[in-house]
Amino acid sequence: MIILNKIAFFKDEEFLRAVRDTMGKERMSLAKRREKPIKGIIWKKSLRKINFISINFKDYHVKDITDLALFKNVETIILTYMGDNEEDIGIYEEENILDNLYLVKKLKNLRRVQLYHLKINNDVKADCPNARVFID
């Protein structure tokens, strides 16, 4: 039972896929995709080392961002919906994708939240009172 407490379980399978594909030592970023995805167990202590998260919803069709709460020491979160070129821009209209963003209030080190081309339907700045919020 003690071991289960140390394992990171993800609610959203696409979020888990993004973690497996992009997680490095301190960053989880699409700019540095892994050659081979992480296999097996992802430990909570590994997620605590991450200070930068970037997810492009064009690549990963995340429907629930509740799993952001697993990254206790993250400083920057970038959530975007963008294609490979600048003309390939749309709006990610997944219903209520940012509804659980309020969970990041508990992240003590969060300083910056950037949201690009997402359907915003709540007060993001109120959800992230200690962070600078950028919306485009």
C-alpha positions as CSV (number, residue, x, y, z in Angstrom):
1,M,0.0,0.0,0.0
2,I,2.9,2.4,0.8
3,I,4.3,1.8,-2.7
4,L,1.0,2.8,-4.4
5,N,1.1,6.2,-2.6
6,K,4.4,6.9,-4.4
7,I,3.1,6.1,-7.9
8,A,1.6,8.9,-10.1
9,F,-1.7,7.9,-11.5
10,F,-3.2,10.1,-14.3
11,K,-6.9,10.7,-14.8
12,D,-6.4,11.7,-18.5
13,E,-4.7,9.2,-20.8
14,E,-3.6,11.9,-23.3
15,F,-2.0,13.8,-20.4
16,L,-0.1,10.6,-19.4
17,R,1.0,10.2,-23.1
18,A,2.3,13.8,-23.1
19,V,4.3,13.1,-19.9
20,R,5.8,9.9,-21.3
21,D,6.7,11.5,-24.6
22,T,8.2,14.8,-23.3
23,M,9.3,14.5,-19.7
24,G,13.0,15.3,-19.1
25,K,14.8,15.9,-15.8
26,E,13.5,19.4,-15.2
27,R,11.2,20.0,-18.1
28,M,8.2,18.5,-19.8
29,S,8.3,20.3,-23.2
30,L,7.3,19.6,-26.7
31,A,10.5,21.3,-27.8
32,K,12.5,18.3,-26.4
33,R,10.5,15.2,-27.3
34,R,12.1,11.9,-26.2
35,E,13.4,9.4,-28.8
36,K,11.7,6.7,-26.9
37,P,8.7,7.3,-24.6
38,I,9.1,6.6,-20.9
39,K,7.8,3.1,-20.1
40,G,6.6,1.6,-16.9
41,I,5.8,3.4,-13.6
42,I,6.0,7.1,-13.3
43,W,6.9,8.1,-9.7
44,K,5.5,11.2,-7.9
45,K,9.0,12.1,-6.9
46,S,10.0,12.3,-10.5
47,L,7.2,14.8,-11.2
48,R,8.3,16.9,-8.3
49,K,11.5,17.7,-10.1
50,I,9.7,19.2,-13.1
51,N,9.7,23.0,-13.1
52,F,8.4,23.6,-16.7
53,I,5.4,22.1,-18.4
54,S,4.4,22.7,-22.0
55,I,1.6,20.8,-23.7
56,N,0.3,21.4,-27.2
57,F,-3.3,20.2,-27.4
58,K,-2.9,19.8,-31.2
59,D,-0.6,16.9,-30.5
60,Y,-2.2,15.6,-27.3
61,H,-6.0,15.8,-27.1
62,V,-6.2,16.3,-23.3
63,K,-9.7,16.6,-21.9
64,D,-8.9,17.0,-18.2
65,I,-6.0,19.0,-16.8
66,T,-6.5,17.9,-13.2
67,D,-3.2,16.0,-13.5
68,L,-1.3,19.3,-13.4
69,A,-1.7,19.1,-9.6
70,L,0.8,16.2,-9.6
71,F,3.6,18.6,-10.5
72,K,4.1,20.2,-7.1
73,N,7.2,22.3,-7.9
74,V,6.3,23.6,-11.4
75,E,7.1,27.3,-12.1
76,T,5.8,27.7,-15.6
77,I,2.8,26.1,-17.4
78,I,2.2,26.6,-21.1
79,L,-0.9,25.2,-22.6
80,T,-1.4,25.8,-26.3
81,Y,-3.2,24.7,-29.4
82,M,-0.9,25.3,-32.4
83,G,0.2,23.6,-35.6
84,D,3.6,23.3,-37.1
85,N,3.4,26.5,-38.9
86,E,2.1,29.9,-37.9
87,E,-0.9,29.7,-40.2
88,D,-2.0,26.5,-38.7
89,I,-3.8,28.0,-35.7
90,G,-7.2,27.2,-34.4
91,I,-9.0,27.3,-31.1
92,Y,-9.1,24.2,-28.9
93,E,-12.7,24.1,-28.0
94,E,-12.7,21.1,-25.8
95,E,-15.6,21.9,-23.5
96,N,-14.4,23.0,-20.1
97,I,-10.7,22.1,-20.6
98,L,-9.7,24.9,-18.1
99,D,-12.4,24.2,-15.5
100,N,-9.8,22.4,-13.3
101,L,-7.2,25.1,-13.6
102,Y,-8.1,26.3,-10.2
103,L,-6.1,23.3,-8.8
104,V,-2.9,25.1,-9.6
105,K,-3.6,27.6,-6.8
106,K,-2.0,25.0,-4.5
107,L,1.3,25.0,-6.5
108,K,3.6,27.1,-4.4
109,N,6.3,27.8,-7.0
110,L,4.0,28.6,-9.9
111,R,5.1,32.0,-11.3
112,R,3.9,32.0,-15.0
113,V,0.9,30.6,-16.9
114,Q,0.6,31.0,-20.6
115,L,-2.5,30.0,-22.6
116,Y,-2.6,30.2,-26.3
117,H,-5.5,29.5,-28.6
118,L,-7.7,27.9,-26.0
119,K,-11.4,28.5,-25.3
120,I,-11.3,30.5,-22.1
121,N,-14.6,30.2,-20.1
122,N,-13.5,31.2,-16.6
123,D,-11.4,33.8,-14.8
124,V,-7.9,32.4,-15.3
125,K,-6.2,35.2,-13.3
126,A,-8.4,34.4,-10.3
127,D,-7.5,30.7,-10.7
128,C,-3.8,31.6,-10.6
129,P,-3.4,34.5,-8.1
130,N,0.3,34.1,-7.5
131,A,1.3,33.8,-11.2
132,R,1.6,36.1,-14.1
133,V,-1.0,35.0,-16.7
134,F,-0.6,35.5,-20.4
135,I,-3.6,34.7,-22.7
136,D,-3.5,34.9,-26.5
